[in-house]
């Protein structure tokens, strides 16, 4: 184990702590989760943007994919895919 020190604005830290608490996470766990995803994805686990149109388009695409599902014909087929 090692220690990671991060400098961040106090307001941002407080807002992040509040949001993470609602998700059942503390700051340390969230940072670990993020860094593990960086390793798994071999890059950022998201594409940073402030463009609302881009965010909505990504959201719409993800919802459409989730609604479509993998299309298993039987429960056995779905379990086999696990």
Residue frames as qw, qx, qy, qz and C-alpha x, y, z in Angstrom:
[[0.000, 0.888, 0.459, 0.000, 0.00, 0.00, 0.00],
 [0.403, 0.084, -0.002, 0.911, 1.09, 3.55, -0.63],
 [0.010, 0.711, 0.436, -0.551, -0.29, 7.01, 0.13],
 [0.311, 0.468, 0.444, 0.698, -1.56, 9.44, -2.48],
 [0.095, -0.581, -0.325, 0.740, -1.89, 13.14, -1.66],
 [0.254, 0.544, 0.561, 0.570, -4.10, 15.27, -3.87],
 [0.042, -0.299, -0.213, 0.929, -4.61, 19.03, -3.75],
 [0.015, -0.531, -0.715, -0.455, -8.15, 20.11, -4.53],
 [0.179, -0.397, 0.052, -0.899, -10.30, 23.12, -3.80],
 [0.141, 0.023, 0.787, -0.600, -12.14, 22.82, -0.49],
 [0.595, 0.252, 0.143, -0.749, -15.55, 23.46, -2.07],
 [0.654, 0.302, -0.594, -0.359, -15.02, 20.73, -4.68],
 [0.236, 0.148, -0.917, 0.287, -13.92, 18.28, -1.99],
 [0.323, 0.113, 0.608, -0.716, -16.97, 19.03, 0.15],
 [0.679, 0.304, -0.104, -0.660, -19.36, 18.65, -2.80],
 [0.566, 0.290, -0.757, -0.152, -17.69, 15.40, -3.86],
 [0.024, 0.087, -0.880, 0.467, -17.85, 14.02, -0.30],
 [0.519, 0.191, 0.374, -0.745, -21.57, 14.81, -0.16],
 [0.718, 0.345, -0.352, -0.492, -22.24, 13.10, -3.49],
 [0.432, 0.286, -0.853, 0.068, -20.09, 10.09, -2.66],
 [0.221, -0.054, 0.763, -0.605, -21.80, 9.67, 0.72],
 [0.698, 0.241, 0.126, -0.663, -25.14, 9.39, -1.09],
 [0.741, 0.370, -0.511, -0.229, -23.57, 6.59, -3.15],
 [0.916, -0.396, 0.051, -0.032, -22.25, 4.85, -0.04],
 [0.796, 0.289, -0.142, 0.513, -18.62, 5.69, -0.83],
 [0.394, -0.820, 0.032, 0.414, -15.93, 7.63, 0.94],
 [0.283, 0.879, -0.300, -0.237, -13.30, 9.67, -0.89],
 [0.270, -0.518, 0.798, 0.151, -10.60, 7.02, -0.55],
 [0.601, 0.208, 0.772, -0.009, -12.82, 4.27, -1.98],
 [0.532, 0.796, 0.206, -0.201, -13.91, 6.51, -4.85],
 [0.109, 0.818, -0.514, -0.234, -10.32, 7.34, -5.77],
 [0.412, -0.256, 0.869, 0.099, -9.38, 3.64, -5.62],
 [0.626, 0.486, 0.598, -0.123, -12.38, 2.81, -7.82],
 [0.401, 0.880, -0.083, -0.242, -11.41, 5.50, -10.32],
 [0.045, -0.701, 0.683, 0.200, -7.76, 4.42, -10.49],
 [0.534, -0.023, 0.845, 0.032, -8.70, 0.76, -10.91],
 [0.610, 0.667, 0.405, -0.138, -10.95, 1.73, -13.82],
 [0.200, 0.868, -0.368, -0.268, -8.11, 3.76, -15.36],
 [0.274, -0.416, 0.852, 0.162, -5.97, 0.63, -15.29],
 [0.576, 0.283, 0.763, -0.079, -8.79, -1.59, -16.61],
 [0.513, 0.803, 0.260, -0.153, -9.69, 0.81, -19.43],
 [0.671, -0.002, 0.224, 0.707, -6.03, 1.68, -20.12],
 [0.103, 0.360, 0.189, 0.908, -7.12, 5.31, -20.05],
 [0.295, -0.040, 0.355, -0.886, -9.81, 7.50, -18.55],
 [0.146, 0.291, 0.943, -0.062, -13.02, 5.58, -17.82],
 [0.251, 0.807, 0.484, -0.226, -15.04, 8.43, -19.33],
 [0.445, 0.399, 0.265, 0.757, -14.68, 11.13, -21.97],
 [0.173, -0.519, -0.357, 0.758, -14.55, 14.56, -20.29],
 [0.100, 0.420, 0.464, 0.773, -16.91, 17.17, -21.74],
 [0.084, 0.357, 0.464, -0.806, -19.08, 20.08, -20.69],
 [0.282, 0.057, -0.484, -0.826, -21.11, 20.04, -23.91],
 [0.567, 0.088, 0.562, -0.596, -24.72, 19.21, -22.95],
 [0.766, 0.406, -0.209, -0.453, -25.51, 17.93, -26.46],
 [0.450, 0.409, -0.792, 0.050, -22.63, 15.45, -26.30],
 [0.198, -0.147, 0.817, -0.521, -23.63, 14.31, -22.82],
 [0.690, 0.223, 0.306, -0.616, -27.26, 13.79, -23.89],
 [0.707, 0.441, -0.455, -0.313, -26.23, 11.93, -27.04],
 [0.235, 0.325, -0.889, 0.224, -24.03, 9.56, -24.99],
 [0.399, 0.005, 0.677, -0.618, -26.83, 9.06, -22.48],
 [0.748, 0.328, 0.014, -0.577, -29.38, 8.34, -25.22],
 [0.589, 0.426, -0.673, -0.137, -27.03, 5.83, -26.83],
 [0.042, 0.224, -0.893, 0.389, -26.42, 4.03, -23.52],
 [0.557, 0.129, 0.493, -0.656, -30.13, 3.89, -22.73],
 [0.751, 0.389, -0.258, -0.466, -30.92, 2.52, -26.20],
 [0.441, 0.367, -0.817, 0.054, -28.26, -0.18, -25.79],
 [0.168, -0.105, 0.817, -0.541, -29.52, -1.09, -22.32],
 [0.665, 0.231, 0.262, -0.660, -33.12, -1.28, -23.53],
 [0.692, 0.403, -0.502, -0.328, -32.12, -3.49, -26.45],
 [0.768, -0.396, 0.485, -0.137, -30.22, -5.92, -24.23],
 [0.172, -0.427, 0.827, 0.324, -28.13, -8.80, -25.50],
 [0.686, 0.237, -0.299, -0.620, -31.20, -10.57, -26.92],
 [0.097, -0.184, 0.973, -0.097, -30.98, -14.00, -25.28],
 [0.570, -0.119, -0.544, -0.604, -33.70, -16.40, -26.38],
 [0.787, -0.384, -0.478, -0.065, -33.64, -18.57, -23.27],
 [0.515, -0.816, 0.220, -0.139, -32.59, -18.29, -19.63],
 [0.907, -0.164, 0.242, 0.303, -30.06, -21.07, -20.23],
 [0.599, 0.575, 0.109, 0.546, -28.47, -18.99, -23.03],
 [0.126, -0.901, 0.106, -0.401, -28.27, -15.97, -20.71],
 [0.744, -0.616, 0.259, 0.007, -26.66, -17.99, -17.91],
 [0.881, 0.147, 0.188, 0.408, -24.19, -19.53, -20.34],
 [0.371, 0.773, 0.005, 0.515, -23.11, -15.99, -21.32],
 [0.465, -0.858, 0.169, -0.140, -22.22, -15.18, -17.70]]
